[in-house]
Amino acid sequence: MQISVAYALPEKQIWLELSVPDNATVIDAIQQSKILSLFPEVKLEDQKVGIFGKFCKLETKLKEGDRVEIYRPITADPLTVPRRDTDDDEESE
């Protein structure tokens, strides 16, 4: 079956199309893609993965056409980043 695996950094993105066995899981696809050797900083025990923007487990079975995504960890603490006031944006339009 045909699927794809995607990973993106601010400066570099990769999207690989693969043919995997019908019973393949997310971890199978990631391992087959070789993304872990291309991006050694990826730590699947710490990072979330998903299919088409929805979180899933590494053991999730894939379906034809799925796009496996490896998500980067959050680099900024949401509690310390200044909140953007949406009212100000509407006034400037």
C-alpha positions as CSV (number, residue, x, y, z in Angstrom):
1,M,0.0,0.0,0.0
2,Q,1.2,3.6,-0.7
3,I,1.6,6.0,2.3
4,S,3.8,9.0,3.0
5,V,5.9,10.1,6.0
6,A,6.5,13.8,6.7
7,Y,8.8,15.7,9.1
8,A,9.5,19.4,9.1
9,L,12.0,21.7,10.8
10,P,11.9,25.4,10.2
11,E,14.8,25.2,7.8
12,K,14.2,21.8,6.2
13,Q,11.2,19.6,5.4
14,I,11.0,16.1,4.1
15,W,8.0,14.2,2.7
16,L,8.7,10.7,1.5
17,E,6.3,8.4,-0.3
18,L,6.6,4.7,0.5
19,S,5.2,1.4,-0.4
20,V,4.6,-0.6,2.9
21,P,3.0,-4.0,3.6
22,D,-0.8,-4.0,4.2
23,N,-0.4,-4.7,7.9
24,A,2.2,-1.9,8.5
25,T,2.0,0.4,11.5
26,V,3.1,4.0,12.0
27,I,6.5,2.8,13.5
28,D,7.0,0.4,10.6
29,A,6.6,3.3,8.1
30,I,8.9,5.6,10.1
31,Q,11.6,3.0,10.3
32,Q,11.3,2.1,6.6
33,S,11.5,5.8,5.7
34,K,15.0,6.2,7.2
35,I,13.9,9.6,8.7
36,L,15.4,8.6,12.0
37,S,18.9,8.4,10.4
38,L,18.4,11.6,8.4
39,F,17.2,13.5,11.6
40,P,19.0,11.9,14.6
41,E,17.5,14.5,16.9
42,V,14.1,12.8,16.4
43,K,13.2,10.9,19.6
44,L,10.0,9.0,19.2
45,E,9.8,8.3,22.9
46,D,9.5,12.1,23.4
47,Q,7.8,13.3,20.3
48,K,4.2,12.8,19.2
49,V,3.2,11.3,15.9
50,G,0.0,11.5,13.9
51,I,-1.9,10.7,10.7
52,F,-3.3,13.7,8.8
53,G,-3.0,16.0,11.8
54,K,-4.5,13.7,14.4
55,F,-2.4,12.2,17.1
56,C,-2.0,8.5,17.1
57,K,0.1,5.7,18.7
58,L,3.2,4.2,17.0
59,E,1.3,0.9,16.9
60,T,-1.6,2.3,14.8
61,K,-2.2,0.3,11.7
62,L,-2.0,2.3,8.4
63,K,-4.5,2.6,5.6
64,E,-3.9,3.3,1.9
65,G,-2.9,6.9,1.3
66,D,-2.2,7.8,5.0
67,R,0.3,10.6,5.7
68,V,2.3,9.8,8.9
69,E,3.6,13.0,10.5
70,I,6.3,13.3,13.2
71,Y,5.7,16.4,15.3
72,R,8.5,18.6,16.8
73,P,8.4,19.3,20.5
74,I,7.1,22.7,21.5
75,T,10.1,25.0,21.9
76,A,8.3,27.9,23.8
77,D,6.4,27.7,27.0
78,P,2.9,28.8,26.2
79,L,2.6,30.3,29.7
80,T,5.6,32.7,29.1
81,V,4.8,33.8,25.6
82,P,2.9,37.0,25.4
83,R,-0.7,36.5,24.3
84,R,-1.8,38.2,21.1
85,D,-4.9,40.3,21.6
86,T,-7.3,39.6,18.8
87,D,-9.4,42.8,19.5
88,D,-6.4,44.9,18.4
89,D,-6.2,43.0,15.1
90,E,-9.8,43.6,14.3
91,E,-9.5,47.4,15.0
92,S,-6.6,47.7,12.6
93,E,-8.5,46.2,9.6
